[in-house]
Amino acid sequence: MNMIFKFIQILQNAQIAVMMNPCVWLLLICCGFARSAERPNIIVIVADDLGWNDVSFHGSNQIPTPNIDKLAYEGIILNNYYVSPICTPTRGALMSGRHPIHTGLQHSVIFASQRYGLPLEEKIMPQWFQELGYRTHMVGKWHLGFYAEEFTPLYRGFESHFGYLLGHGDYFDHMAECTPVRYVWVKHWAAFGCLSPFHFYIIAKVGNASAPIGYAFNMFLSCKSIFQWHLGMFAEEYLPTFRGFESHYGYYQGCEDYYDHTYEADLAYWGLDWRRNLDLLRNETNLYSTDLFTAEAVNIIRNHNTSEPLYLYLPHQAVHSGNTGGDPLQAPQHYVDRFPHINNYHRRLFAGMVAALDDSVGAVVKTLKDQGMYDNTVIMFTTDNGGPANGFDANAANNFPLRGMKVTQWEGGVRGTGFISSPLLNQSGYVSNHMLHVCDWLPTLYTAAGGDASVMKNLDGQSEWDSLTNNKAGKRQEILHNIDPSGKGQMGLRVGDYKIVVGDIGMALSDWYPPWAKPSDSEMLHANNSAAFKMFGGKNGITENESPIEKRLQQNLKHFEHAVAENMGMGGDFDFEILESNIDSNIESELKFETYRMDFKGLQSKIFKKPLKNTMKSYYHKNHPVKVECGRKPFNASTNCDPRVSPCLFNIANDPCEYNNIAVDNKDMVIQLLLQLQQYEDTMVPPLNTPVDPAGNPKYHDGAWVPWVKL
């Protein structure tokens, strides 16, 4: 308004006959809107559980992602970019610019009807952009709390929300199963995809899906078995084809659904999670969620008034598993049919999910161009965590050659697939090796929108817009991966080129998992096998008196080793035998974890604090895939680090695959980094996690997940 009054005053002083010249009024109107129209549109796209090796711009030779690749190559590929190991913490950091240890979201995810969320005192991204005159819309997954309406998107700065509030759901019927037990449904074995006998023993025990033992009498029946078994299934040896039948077509339990062939063990927490704004949508069954989100995003862009800047937050459901007890991997058949070269059924399904996501990105970009908005748009694309590889969470994502996966602080869990793309970038077409954390996006995009990030107080993120758009050295030199105080605790920190990890950061999921390709890979390479190996003694984790199950685990281990060797170009006969003699005997004696449970502050004056800098340099990719080069894997890569016993140290610049624990040779650096972790820990707030509240059960709310508490 002040600007308009100044114009009127100028006109009056000049005694211009405004009424006689309509062009002057047009000039006034244009000037009034110019400031808003100059701001770029901001599109934030989040892929759920997308792994490092699930896009072709990272060199995946299984899954081409042409639309995502084109945007990435035209923009800036982020090669030194980090997210949290799991969903809720990343989304909280993205929205608030604050690290999860400062918002209470550092442990696990918001599950089912837990009474907490991203704290209401945190001002989040859409609220900041509203102050700059943006129209703010959200399409997709929230997962930042919903127990009271005040925690949901419409109360946090979004004008509209189409999507869901929990962490997962069925892609077609949009129901979410959040029963507080593991694996409440079991589909017939071949379709479920969790083929490890050890895994099904866990299901039997925890989900109560079968008795802990089967009936062990001989089967002198016909040589074919059709339909119901119901004689035990906790291990393969109890199944029909191990009991004299040449074949079996059917199911193992005593009952199942006649149409979707699932077995209902416990539907205590099952309900609809699909809405427009605050209104539940019950009429979109059999419509694929990725397609629905794409159509909604396209519609928002087409109907947008281009005289105002647009902020669109598009956190997809893809490629997270659906309900793990139903059909966890879901894609329309025409997408799955694009990948006949992938012989593994589960990886092929997963590829179809990625293809739908890629088409969605293409549709959004095309619509922006059709509306004349693309040239004034900044698009940011990110995963929320590493991919759940090799059957973890009933998924088939992949992070190879990085170590580990989702929920771990290994590189495969926290190194994020991401890029920023826009015609507004001064420099583009390059690979950025500047360090970047997900909490940097709020101030970075706010700066890109013409805002002054210095007005944002108490952020852990910092604006990297200038360094990105001009390909300059970035400000960030350290990244706290996480400090989770639950249990015995775990923490990870990257400073410059060096990364320290302490505690159980995911030892059961710490392998280097190649992508599933062969039909047998989903059994032989299943993530559960990694934990199973460690539960047996003896050479390679197998006892001398092997049971049939242990023999299968031994077979799986050899299959795993050969698959890794093939993916590393060393041939299937490469000897990967782990020799205990290769373990440095000094590790436990010199770097016991308990050694550092001391007065760190008293050490500060005694330790020379060497400045640790990121030495990785950015470069122009020339449209070539950005691959991680690991070098030769040492024989003791799997055994030279156990952060539960002593801190491990890696040089990520030279050793991105975390093969070589260099802690013993760099004890001063280890202590220096532990001191920095202590400083972070001193600022940490307690986790906000609460028990599941039965009052939020959908059975009390007409079969739907809805806010159930009035504040």
C-alpha positions in Angstrom: 0.0 0.0 0.0 2.8 2.4 0.7 4.1 1.9 -2.8 0.7 2.8 -4.2 0.4 6.0 -2.1 3.8 7.1 -3.3 2.7 6.7 -6.9 -0.5 8.7 -6.2 1.6 11.5 -4.5 3.9 11.7 -7.5 0.9 11.9 -9.8 -0.7 14.7 -7.8 2.5 16.7 -7.5 3.0 16.5 -11.3 -0.7 17.4 -11.8 -1.1 14.6 -14.3 -4.6 14.0 -15.6 -4.8 10.4 -14.8 -8.4 10.0 -15.8 -7.4 11.1 -19.3 -4.7 8.4 -19.7 -5.8 4.8 -18.9 -2.3 3.5 -19.6 -1.1 5.1 -16.4 -3.6 3.0 -14.4 -2.4 -0.1 -16.2 1.2 0.9 -15.2 0.1 1.2 -11.6 -1.5 -2.2 -11.6 1.5 -3.9 -13.2 3.9 -2.3 -10.7 1.7 -3.4 -7.8 2.0 -7.0 -8.8 5.6 -7.0 -10.2 7.2 -7.8 -6.9 5.2 -11.0 -6.5 5.5 -12.1 -10.1 9.3 -11.8 -10.1 9.6 -14.5 -7.4 10.3 -17.9 -8.9 7.9 -20.8 -8.5 9.3 -23.4 -6.1 8.6 -27.1 -6.7 9.8 -29.6 -4.0 9.5 -33.2 -5.1 10.3 -36.0 -2.5 10.7 -39.6 -3.5 10.0 -42.0 -0.6 12.7 -44.7 0.0 14.4 -44.2 -3.4 17.8 -45.8 -3.3 21.1 -44.5 -4.6 21.2 -47.1 -7.4 17.5 -46.7 -8.4 18.0 -43.9 -10.9 20.0 -44.1 -14.1 21.8 -40.8 -13.6 23.6 -42.7 -10.9 24.4 -45.4 -13.3 21.6 -47.9 -12.7 21.6 -50.3 -15.7 18.3 -51.8 -14.6 15.9 -48.9 -14.3 16.1 -46.0 -16.8 14.7 -42.8 -15.4 14.7 -40.4 -18.4 12.6 -37.6 -17.0 14.4 -37.5 -13.7 17.7 -37.8 -15.5 17.0 -34.9 -17.9 16.2 -32.5 -15.0 19.2 -33.7 -13.1 21.6 -33.3 -16.0 20.2 -29.8 -16.8 20.6 -28.8 -13.2 23.0 -29.6 -10.4 23.5 -33.2 -9.3 24.2 -33.4 -5.6 26.9 -35.9 -4.9 27.7 -35.0 -1.3 24.2 -34.6 0.0 22.8 -36.2 3.1 19.4 -36.9 4.6 18.3 -38.7 7.8 18.3 -42.6 7.8 14.5 -42.7 8.0 11.4 -40.8 7.0 10.0 -38.6 9.7 13.3 -37.0 10.7 14.1 -36.1 7.2 10.7 -34.5 6.5 10.9 -32.6 9.8 14.3 -31.2 8.9 13.2 -30.3 5.3 10.2 -28.4 6.6 11.7 -26.7 9.6 15.4 -26.2 8.7 16.2 -27.7 12.1 18.1 -31.0 12.8 16.0 -33.8 14.3 18.0 -33.7 17.5 16.5 -30.2 18.1 12.9 -31.1 17.2 12.6 -34.4 19.1 12.3 -36.4 15.9 15.6 -38.2 16.1 14.3 -41.6 17.0 12.3 -43.8 14.6 9.2 -42.5 12.8 5.7 -41.4 13.9 3.9 -44.7 14.0 0.1 -45.2 14.0 -1.7 -43.3 16.7 1.2 -41.8 18.6 0.5 -38.5 20.2 3.3 -36.3 18.9 4.4 -34.5 15.8 6.7 -31.8 14.5 6.4 -29.3 17.3 3.9 -26.5 16.6 6.4 -23.8 17.6 8.5 -24.7 14.6 7.7 -22.3 11.7 7.9 -24.4 8.6 8.5 -24.0 4.9 5.0 -23.1 3.6 4.6 -20.5 6.4 7.8 -18.8 5.4 6.8 -18.8 1.7 3.3 -17.4 2.5 5.0 -14.4 3.9 6.7 -13.8 0.6 3.3 -13.9 -1.2 3.3 -17.5 -2.4 0.3 -19.7 -2.9 1.1 -22.9 -1.0 -0.2 -26.4 -2.0 0.7 -29.9 -0.9 0.1 -33.2 -2.7 1.2 -36.5 -1.1 2.5 -37.8 2.2 2.7 -35.9 5.4 4.0 -38.1 8.2 4.8 -35.3 10.6 2.0 -35.9 13.1 -1.8 -35.9 13.0 -3.1 -36.7 16.4 -4.7 -33.2 16.6 -5.8 -31.1 13.7 -3.2 -28.4 14.5 -0.4 -30.8 13.4 -1.9 -31.4 10.0 -0.9 -29.6 6.7 -3.8 -27.0 6.6 -2.8 -25.7 10.0 0.9 -25.5 9.1 0.8 -23.1 6.2 -0.7 -25.1 3.3 -3.8 -23.8 1.5 -4.6 -27.3 0.3 -3.6 -30.9 0.9 -4.4 -34.0 -1.2 -2.9 -37.2 0.1 -2.4 -39.0 3.3 -1.1 -38.5 6.9 0.7 -41.7 7.9 3.9 -43.2 6.6 2.6 -45.8 4.2 -0.6 -47.4 2.7 -2.0 -49.4 -0.1 -1.4 -47.8 -3.5 -4.9 -48.7 -4.8 -7.4 -48.9 -1.9 -5.5 -46.3 0.2 -5.9 -48.2 3.5 -3.1 -48.1 6.0 -2.2 -51.0 8.3 -0.3 -49.8 11.4 -0.9 -52.6 13.9 1.8 -52.5 16.6 3.1 -56.0 15.7 5.3 -57.1 12.8 3.8 -58.7 9.7 0.2 -59.3 10.5 -0.7 -60.8 7.1 1.1 -63.5 5.3 0.6 -64.0 1.6 1.4 -67.4 0.1 5.1 -67.8 0.2 6.1 -67.3 -3.5 4.2 -64.1 -3.8 5.1 -62.5 -0.5 8.8 -62.5 -1.3 10.2 -63.0 2.2 11.7 -66.4 1.5 14.2 -66.9 4.3 13.1 -69.7 6.6 14.5 -67.7 9.5 12.2 -64.8 8.5 9.2 -67.0 8.6 10.2 -68.3 12.1 10.0 -64.6 13.2 6.6 -64.2 11.6 5.4 -67.4 13.4 6.6 -66.1 16.7 5.7 -62.4 16.5 2.7 -62.3 14.3 1.3 -65.6 15.7 0.6 -66.6 12.1 1.4 -70.3 12.8 2.3 -72.6 15.6 6.0 -72.5 16.5 6.3 -76.1 15.3 4.7 -78.1 12.5 3.2 -81.6 12.4 6.0 -84.0 11.7 4.2 -87.1 10.4 4.9 -88.6 7.0 2.8 -87.7 4.0 1.7 -90.8 2.0 -0.7 -89.0 -0.3 -0.8 -88.1 -3.9 2.3 -86.5 -5.6 0.4 -83.3 -6.2 -0.9 -80.8 -3.6 -3.6 -78.2 -4.4 -5.0 -75.5 -2.1 -5.0 -75.6 1.7 -2.0 -77.1 3.6 -2.4 -76.1 7.3 0.2 -78.5 8.6 3.0 -76.1 9.6 5.1 -73.6 7.7 7.6 -72.0 10.1 10.5 -73.6 8.1 10.7 -74.9 4.5 11.2 -78.4 5.7 7.5 -78.5 6.9 6.1 -77.4 3.5 4.4 -79.7 0.9 7.3 -79.8 -1.5 9.6 -81.0 1.3 7.1 -83.6 2.4 6.8 -85.8 -0.7 4.8 -83.5 -3.0 6.2 -82.7 -6.5 4.3 -79.5 -6.6 2.0 -77.3 -4.5 -0.5 -74.6 -5.7 -2.4 -72.9 -2.9 -1.9 -71.6 0.6 -0.5 -72.6 4.0 -2.9 -71.2 6.5 -6.3 -72.4 7.6 -8.2 -69.7 5.8 -7.6 -66.8 3.5 -9.5 -64.2 1.4 -11.1 -65.6 -1.7 -10.1 -62.7 -3.9 -6.8 -61.1 -2.7 -5.6 -64.3 -1.0 -4.3 -62.7 2.1 -4.5 -64.2 5.6 -6.0 -62.0 8.4 -4.1 -62.4 11.6 -4.7 -59.1 13.3 -6.5 -56.1 11.8 -6.6 -54.2 15.0 -5.2 -51.0 13.5 -6.4 -50.8 9.9 -8.2 -47.9 8.3 -8.6 -45.4 5.4 -5.9 -42.7 5.1 -6.9 -40.7 2.0 -8.2 -37.2 2.0 -8.7 -33.8 0.4 -7.9 -31.2 3.0 -9.7 -32.5 6.1 -12.3 -34.5 4.2 -11.9 -38.3 3.8 -12.1 -39.7 0.3 -13.7 -43.1 0.1 -14.4 -43.3 -3.7 -10.9 -43.5 -5.1 -10.4 -47.3 -4.7 -8.5 -49.0 -7.5 -6.9 -45.7 -8.6 -3.1 -45.8 -8.3 -1.8 -43.2 -5.9 1.2 -42.0 -8.0 -1.2 -41.3 -10.9 -3.6 -39.5 -8.6 -0.8 -37.3 -7.2 0.4 -36.5 -10.7 -3.1 -35.5 -11.8 -3.5 -33.3 -8.8 -0.1 -31.6 -9.2 -0.8 -31.0 -12.9 -4.2 -29.6 -12.1 -2.8 -27.2 -9.5 -0.2 -25.9 -12.0 -2.8 -25.5 -14.8 -5.2 -23.5 -12.6 -2.5 -21.4 -10.9 -2.7 -17.6 -11.3 0.7 -16.8 -12.7 0.7 -13.3 -11.3 1.5 -15.0 -8.0 4.4 -17.3 -7.2 3.6 -20.9 -6.6 5.1 -23.2 -3.9 4.2 -26.8 -4.5 5.3 -29.6 -2.1 5.0 -33.0 -3.8 6.1 -35.8 -1.5 5.2 -39.0 -3.4 4.2 -42.3 -1.9 6.5 -44.0 -4.4 8.6 -46.0 -3.9 7.8 -46.9 -0.3 6.3 -50.4 0.3 2.6 -50.6 0.7 1.1 -52.5 3.6 3.8 -55.2 4.3 1.2 -57.8 5.1 -0.7 -57.3 1.8 0.9 -56.4 -1.6 4.0 -54.4 -0.5 5.2 -53.6 -4.1 2.5 -52.3 -6.3 2.5 -50.8 -9.8 0.1 -50.9 -12.8 1.0 -53.8 -15.1 1.9 -51.5 -18.1 4.7 -50.0 -16.0 6.0 -53.4 -14.9 5.9 -54.6 -18.5 8.6 -52.0 -19.4 11.2 -54.2 -17.6 11.3 -57.7 -19.1 15.1 -57.7 -18.7 14.7 -57.8 -14.9 14.2 -61.5 -14.1 13.6 -61.0 -10.4 9.9 -60.5 -9.9 10.1 -58.2 -6.9 12.8 -55.9 -8.5 10.7 -55.8 -11.6 7.7 -54.7 -9.6 9.8 -52.1 -7.9 11.1 -50.8 -11.3 7.5 -50.3 -12.3 6.9 -48.1 -9.3 10.0 -46.1 -10.2 8.8 -45.7 -13.8 5.5 -44.3 -12.6 7.4 -41.8 -10.4 9.6 -40.9 -13.3 6.6 -40.3 -15.6 5.1 -38.1 -12.8 8.2 -35.9 -12.8 7.9 -35.6 -16.6 4.3 -34.6 -16.5 4.9 -31.9 -13.9 7.7 -30.4 -16.0 5.7 -30.6 -19.2 2.8 -28.8 -17.5 5.1 -26.1 -16.2 6.3 -25.5 -19.8 2.9 -25.6 -21.3 1.8 -22.9 -18.8 4.8 -20.7 -19.5 6.0 -21.2 -15.9 9.1 -23.4 -16.3 11.6 -20.6 -17.1 10.7 -19.0 -13.7 10.7 -22.2 -11.6 13.2 -23.9 -9.3 12.7 -27.6 -8.9 14.3 -29.5 -6.0 14.2 -33.3 -6.0 15.3 -35.5 -3.1 14.8 -38.9 -1.5 13.9 -39.0 2.2 16.5 -41.7 3.1 18.4 -44.5 1.5 16.6 -47.4 -0.1 15.3 -50.4 1.9 17.4 -52.9 0.0 17.1 -56.6 -0.4 13.7 -57.3 1.1 14.0 -55.0 4.1 10.5 -53.6 4.8 9.3 -55.9 2.0 11.0 -53.7 -0.6 13.5 -54.1 -3.4 15.3 -50.8 -3.5 19.0 -50.6 -4.0 22.0 -48.5 -2.9 24.8 -50.5 -4.4 27.8 -50.0 -4.2 27.2 -48.0 -1.0 27.1 -49.8 2.3 23.9 -50.4 4.3 20.4 -49.2 3.7 17.5 -47.3 5.1 17.4 -47.0 9.0 21.2 -47.2 9.2 23.8 -44.5 9.4 26.0 -46.2 6.8 26.3 -44.2 3.5 23.5 -46.4 1.9 21.2 -45.1 4.6 22.0 -41.4 4.7 23.6 -40.3 1.3 20.7 -38.9 -0.5 19.7 -39.0 -4.2 19.0 -35.4 -5.0 19.4 -32.5 -7.4 18.2 -28.9 -8.0 17.3 -27.8 -11.5 16.2 -24.4 -12.9 16.9 -22.1 -15.9 17.5 -19.5 -13.2 20.8 -21.1 -12.1 23.8 -19.1 -13.1 25.9 -22.4 -13.3 24.4 -25.8 -14.1 25.2 -29.1 -15.8 27.7 -30.0 -13.0 28.1 -32.4 -10.2 28.2 -30.6 -6.8 30.5 -32.1 -4.3 29.8 -29.3 -1.8 28.5 -30.7 1.5 24.7 -30.3 1.8 22.2 -31.4 4.4 18.5 -31.7 4.1 18.0 -29.0 6.7 19.7 -26.5 4.3 16.8 -26.6 1.9 14.6 -24.2 3.8 17.0 -21.2 3.9 18.4 -22.1 0.4 15.1 -22.1 -1.3 13.9 -19.1 0.7 17.0 -17.2 -0.6 16.2 -18.4 -4.2 12.8 -17.0 -3.7 14.2 -13.5 -2.9 13.9 -13.9 0.9 16.5 -12.8 3.4 17.6 -16.0 5.2 19.2 -14.0 7.9 15.7 -13.4 9.4 15.4 -17.1 10.1 16.6 -17.6 13.7 17.8 -20.8 15.4 18.1 -22.8 12.2 20.6 -25.7 11.8 20.4 -25.3 8.0 22.2 -22.5 6.1 21.5 -21.0 2.7 23.7 -22.6 0.0 21.9 -20.9 -2.9 24.9 -18.7 -3.7 27.4 -21.6 -3.7 25.1 -23.8 -5.8 24.0 -21.3 -8.4 27.5 -20.0 -8.9 29.4 -23.3 -8.3 31.4 -21.8 -5.5 32.8 -23.4 -2.4 30.0 -24.1 0.1 29.7 -22.9 3.7 29.0 -26.3 5.2 31.9 -28.4 6.4 30.2 -30.8 8.8 27.0 -32.9 8.9 25.5 -34.6 12.0 23.9 -37.7 10.7 22.1 -38.4 13.9 22.3 -38.9 17.7 19.7 -41.4 18.8 19.8 -41.9 22.6 17.4 -44.9 22.6 18.7 -48.3 23.7 22.5 -48.2 24.0 22.6 -45.2 21.6 24.0 -44.5 18.2 25.6 -41.5 16.6 27.3 -40.5 13.3 29.1 -37.3 12.3 30.8 -36.2 9.1 33.4 -33.4 9.3 35.2 -32.5 6.1 36.2 -35.8 4.4 36.0 -37.8 7.6 33.1 -39.7 9.2 32.9 -41.2 12.6 30.2 -43.7 13.8 29.5 -44.9 17.3 27.1 -47.5 18.7 24.8 -49.8 16.8 24.2 -47.7 13.6 22.8 -50.7 11.8 25.2 -53.6 12.1 22.6 -56.2 11.1 22.1 -54.3 7.8 25.7 -53.4 7.1 26.5 -55.3 3.9 27.0 -54.1 0.4 23.8 -55.3 -1.3 23.8 -55.7 -5.1 20.5 -55.2 -7.0 18.3 -58.2 -7.3 18.4 -59.5 -10.9 17.9 -63.3 -10.9 14.7 -64.9 -9.7 16.5 -66.6 -6.8 18.1 -63.3 -5.5 15.1 -62.3 -3.4 15.7 -65.5 -1.4 19.4 -65.8 -1.5 20.2 -62.1 -1.0 17.4 -61.3 1.4 18.4 -58.8 4.0 17.2 -61.1 6.8 19.9 -63.5 5.9 22.6 -61.0 7.0 21.2 -61.0 10.6 20.7 -64.8 10.5 24.3 -65.4 9.6 25.4 -63.6 12.7 23.2 -65.8 14.9 25.2 -68.9 14.3 28.8 -69.6 15.5 31.7 -71.2 13.7 33.3 -70.4 10.4 31.4 -67.8 8.4 28.8 -67.8 11.1 27.6 -71.4 10.5 27.9 -74.2 13.1 29.7 -77.4 12.3 26.6 -79.6 12.9 24.5 -77.9 10.3 20.7 -78.3 10.2 18.9 -78.1 6.9 18.1 -74.4 7.6 21.8 -73.7 8.3 22.8 -75.4 5.1 20.4 -73.0 3.3 22.0 -70.0 5.0 25.4 -71.3 4.0 24.2 -71.6 0.4 22.8 -68.1 0.6 26.1 -66.7 1.8 28.0 -68.1 -1.1 25.3 -66.8 -3.5 25.6 -63.3 -1.9 29.4 -63.3 -2.2 29.3 -64.2 -5.9 26.7 -61.6 -6.7 28.7 -58.9 -5.0 31.8 -60.0 -7.0 29.9 -60.0 -10.2 28.6 -56.5 -9.6 32.1 -55.3 -8.8 33.4 -56.8 -12.1 35.6 -59.4 -10.4 33.8 -62.5 -11.6 31.6 -65.0 -9.8 34.5 -67.2 -8.6 36.3 -64.4 -6.6 37.1 -65.7 -3.1 35.4 -63.5 -0.6 36.1 -65.7 2.4 36.3 -63.5 5.5 39.4 -64.4 7.5 39.3 -63.5 11.2 43.1 -63.2 11.1 42.7 -60.1 9.0 41.0 -58.2 11.9 43.4 -55.7 13.4 43.9 -57.0 16.9 44.7 -53.5 18.1 41.2 -52.2 17.5 39.6 -53.6 20.6 42.6 -53.0 22.8 43.3 -49.4 21.7 39.9 -48.0 20.9 37.4 -49.5 23.3 34.2 -47.5 23.3 34.3 -47.2 27.1 37.6 -45.4 26.8 35.8 -42.3 25.6 33.2 -42.3 28.4 35.3 -39.6 30.1 35.5 -35.9 30.7 35.7 -34.8 27.1 35.9 -31.1 28.1 39.1 -31.8 30.0 40.7 -33.2 26.8 39.9 -30.2 24.6 43.0 -28.3 25.7 45.2 -31.3 25.2 44.1 -32.3 21.7 45.4 -30.4 18.7 42.2 -29.6 16.8 43.2 -30.1 13.2 40.8 -28.3 10.8 39.0 -30.9 8.7 37.9 -29.7 5.3 35.9 -31.2 2.5 38.4 -31.8 -0.3 35.9 -33.2 -2.9 35.7 -31.0 -6.0 32.7 -30.3 -8.2 33.0 -31.1 -11.9 31.0 -31.0 -15.1 29.4 -34.3 -15.9 28.8 -33.9 -19.7 25.6 -36.0 -19.3 27.5 -39.0 -18.1 26.1 -41.0 -15.1 27.5 -40.0 -11.7 28.9 -43.3 -10.3 30.5 -44.1 -6.9 33.9 -45.7 -7.4 34.8 -47.9 -4.4 38.1 -49.4 -5.4 39.0 -52.9 -4.4 37.2 -54.4 -1.4 39.6 -55.6 1.3 39.1 -59.1 2.8 38.3 -57.7 6.2 35.9 -54.9 5.1 33.0 -56.6 6.9 34.9 -57.2 10.1 37.3 -54.3 10.6 34.6 -52.0 12.1 32.1 -52.7 14.9 31.0 -49.3 16.3 29.2 -51.1 19.1 32.6 -52.0 20.5 34.7 -49.0 19.5 34.3 -45.9 17.3 35.0 -46.3 13.5 36.5 -43.7 11.3 36.3 -43.5 7.5 37.6 -41.1 4.9 34.5 -40.7 2.7 36.3 -38.8 0.0 38.7 -41.7 -0.6 36.5 -44.5 0.7 32.9 -43.7 -0.1 31.9 -47.4 0.4 33.3 -47.5 3.9 35.6 -50.4 3.4 38.5 -49.2 5.6 38.2 -48.3 9.2 41.2 -46.0 9.9 40.4 -45.2 13.6 43.5 -47.0 15.0 45.9 -44.9 13.0 44.0 -41.6 13.7 43.3 -41.7 17.4 43.6 -37.9 17.9 41.1 -37.3 15.1 38.7 -39.9 16.7 38.9 -38.0 20.0 38.4 -34.7 18.2 35.3 -35.9 16.5 34.0 -37.5 19.7 34.4 -34.1 21.3 32.3 -32.5 18.5 29.6 -35.2 19.0 29.6 -34.4 22.7 28.9 -30.7 21.9 26.0 -31.7 19.6 24.7 -34.0 22.3 24.7 -31.2 24.8 22.2 -29.3 22.6 19.9 -32.3 22.0 16.3 -32.3 23.2 14.7 -35.6 24.3 12.9 -37.7 21.7 9.2 -36.9 21.6 8.1 -40.5 20.9 5.0 -41.7 22.8 3.2 -45.0 23.1 0.5 -45.8 20.6 -2.8 -44.4 21.9 -5.6 -46.9 21.4 -8.1 -44.0 21.2 -6.7 -43.2 17.7 -7.6 -46.7 16.4 -9.6 -46.4 13.2 -12.2 -48.7 14.5 -13.4 -45.9 16.7 -13.5 -43.4 13.8 -15.6 -45.1 11.2 -12.7 -47.1 9.9 -10.4 -44.2 9.2 -7.2 -42.6 10.4 -8.2 -39.1 11.7 -7.1 -36.6 14.4 -8.7 -37.7 17.6 -7.4 -35.2 20.2 -8.8 -31.7 20.7 -6.1 -29.3 21.9 
